[in-house]
Amino acid sequence: PSRFRVAVPLLLAHVGLAPWRFPGSVPPSASWRSPCLAGQGGSTSTCPCSSETWTRGVGGCLAARCPWHAHRHLLPPQDTEQDHESPYEVSVQEEVSARLHFVKFENAYMEACLDFIRDHLVNTETKVIPATGGGAYKFKDLIEQKLQLRVDKEDVMTCLIKGCNFVLKNIPHEAFVCQKDSDPEFRFQTNHPNIFPYLLVNIGSGVSIVKVETEDKFEWVGGSSIGGGTFWGLGALLTKTKKFDELLHLASRGQHANVDMLVQDIYGGAHQTLGLSGNLIASSFGKSATADREFSQEDMAKSLLHMISNDIGQLACLYARLHRLDRVYFGGFFIRGHPVTMRTITYSINFFSKGEVQALFLRHEGYLGAIGAFLKGAEQDNPNQYSWGENYAGSSGLMSSSPELGPTQRARSGTFDLLEMDRLERPLVNLPLLLDPSSYVPDTVDLTDDALARKYWLTCFEEALDGVVKRAVASQPGSADAAERAEKFRQKYWDKLQTLRHQPFAYGTLTVRSLLDTREHCLNEFNFPDPYSKVKQRDNGVALKSFPRVVRALDALGWADRQLALAQGLLAGNVFDWGAKAVSEVLECDPQFGFEEAKRKLEGRPWLVDCYDKWLQRLQGTPHKCALIFADNSGVDVILGVFPFVRELLSRGTEVILACNSGPALNDVTYSESLIVAERIAAMDPIIQSALREERLLLTQTGSSSPCLDLSRLDKGLAVLVRERGTDLVVIEGMGRAVHTNYYAALRCECLKLAVIKNSWLAERLGGRLFSVIFKYEVPAE
């Protein structure tokens, strides 16, 4: 199955079994029929992006591989210019790719879990199952008996380090700090390009402290016997509560000052000489020796939690200072996302380090060992050569820290706790032109922090849900169960939106980008990888027929008028965004709405952000060496907006790298579609054809399948091209890529950020109105 579900309530993974890889739904591959570039049957056809020529027989179709692009050109037996025919046909094919499934569960459900795994080990060549932790020994015989596989016991600490490195590299917003009395309480860290060195404090039954210097170099530097087992054991003796989650819930309701002796209890207030505040704990359980009363279970549990957390925090701080480290990651069974624990550890670290050491927690700390065991077991596949991405549709998020929710909601009792990750077939890296990768934040607005914006955007996505469902069903007219699957998508995404209303930090920093990505993941979950496929085909067909006329009109203009027309064309093309409600309503009601109508929609100059005069002045100078353009939408946008702009840059002597999405999202143009469009344009335009053949125009993929753009996770091949070609201009086009993300991104080269604001609320917030224009030209400081 492309996705699995466990049918019993599983909660806590002590064993750390490595997951299996199951086939998963990924963005579709496009196969196309593209018109021959030269005449009828029996002639030759030349790929516009290389000099290689193939001969095609009459009535036949030859598939030939372009050596530069490594894609297939399918040359059909005859060309046609009938108005009703699309320029290509897309066949959605489900590809098998690696998906990792992680599930936490209690040891009590081990047999049920193994039964499930056994039932789904179909046609596998697996002979060995990697396992780590105490359960690798305790359940070894049971696992081998049930699965008929040999258990390979992996070293616990090696697996923990491998797992920690893996999540820090592959999951944005994995690490967070806990800030008491702030809203939101959790603040997430962006992916740092260099995660080493750091201190890992793993709190299980006891405490292990490890200094991690590189991917494979780490050292156990200390530990303590006072850890999670101590809290559980003493808590059971004090409260007669045997379940860990119930003990944590008691602690969340307690008042530790009823049991602990504070500084003010000794000195009547703060200790001024030592600089100790009056409410600082002077002695854990100090009041219990002299009090003539019973203490509540809640107060004792809270005091115990504070005692152990403070001790661990102080110990971690001392080791961090000793080894001159300023980042300490905490993980292990003890923390489990519990706010009181994280607050206390954070307070202890801050107090003893005077703010010089940072306490960081991990969203998926409970999976580190299992991830490490998987990586050890899959070394022959070298999992580190790939990048991985969290699948929001299949992953559980951080739970709310609100104590009033009660233990069953807070602690996931009786529910799944899941992490799912998809393997991305190409490594993702930073854009080499980022000014400071360590401080780069792709998103413009943090909805976790901005309550007003959060309320608006969540409502906006809820209201758009009917239209997305309708589009999904329409995209698969031959499918008997499309409507049923679309309804399941609706419910899944609706549930995610409700979760994010109450727990905006569930998947890290909440942004418009994460809301869009979650929707795409949910669509893929129910096999709707490209709901806008037919729309894009139609729009591309219409725009291609207009391309010669648009180019002739541009060529007839004087130089200065042509530059303004090109800029207006880029902006007018960006109006055609089916993801924007204001636009989709116009396009649905008026199929004749076209390029010229879009130009009239634009606000007149001066634009909301208007750096055009500065850009025009720059164009009068030396041509750029190479421009990198991140394209947005299919149809009018890329064909009548971007390609004429590309054509002008090429005419100036500037090389161009055109980067498009690797997979579909909304009506954004994909890399596969850009190849088809480029072929058609090259057949009509000698400038584009020669640039492709001479490799002055390069088509590449971004590595993304999102309507937004994260410049810290781009296809490695794109990064190599940017370096090799000496790129000195970056053009970021579209509301998702240039406004929702990267509006404040700082680059080491010139940058154009272009967008039309197609959302009334956002336009008003930016001080404009619907169809206001962002034309932002930035030059890095000398």
Helices and strands as residue ranges (DSSP letters): E 21-23, E 44-46, E 53-55, E 62-65, E 72-75, E 98-103, G 107-109, H 110-120, E 128-132, H 135-138, H 140-147, E 150-154, H 156-170, E 175-178, E 186-188, E 198-203, E 207-212, E 218-224, H 228-239, H 244-253, G 256-258, E 261-262, H 263-267, E 281-283, G 286-289, H 297-322, E 327-331, H 339-353, E 358-362, G 365-367, H 368-377, G 379-381, G 383-385, E 387-390, G 403-405, H 407-410, E 418-424, E 428-429, G 437-439, H 451-463, H 465-474, H 482-502, H 512-525, H 533-555, H 559-573, H 581-589, H 595-601, E 609-610, H 612-619, E 626-630, H 636-636, I 637-642, H 643-651, E 655-660, H 671-684, H 686-693, E 697-701, E 714-715, H 716-724, E 729-733, H 735-735, I 736-740, E 750-757, H 760-765, E 772-778
